[in-house]
Amino acid sequence: VQLQASGGGLVQPGGSLRLSCAASGIIFSRNVMAWYRQAPGKKRELVSAMNTGGSTRYFSDFVKGRFTVSRDTADNSVSLHLQMNNLKVEDSARYHCAILTGGAWYSPRDPKGFDEYNYWGLGTQVTVSS
């Protein structure tokens, strides 16, 4: 499985960006995808997650009301999109997408831990600065 993230860049506070993560390979029809981020000197943190079909979604408290997540599915590939609005300086980080292939998740209050995702992408840099 390969994950390719795109859409990062430099944006002013209050601006928007849309990140996309394309997953290809043996994905399985049931999976969970997520966005994590990590800033220099800080721990990796979960931003958002979504299961197959979108029936279960998770947003961390620090992005609720500002970020939305969506998925596109095609033959042997799936894409996860993160729409980030009203960006803040503290949103600056490298954003990584991850996928748990063959996994199910139906508890939005109990998201999968980062060690449960079996494939990770290299990420895309988001910098929010004036």
Secondary structure, 3 states (H helix, E strand, C coil): CEEEEECCEEECCCCCEEEEEEEECCCCCCEEEEEEEECCCCCCEEEEEEEHHHCCEEECCCCCCCEEEEEEEECCEEEEEEEECCCCHHHCEEEEEEEEECCCCCCCCCCCCHHHCCEECCCEEEEECC
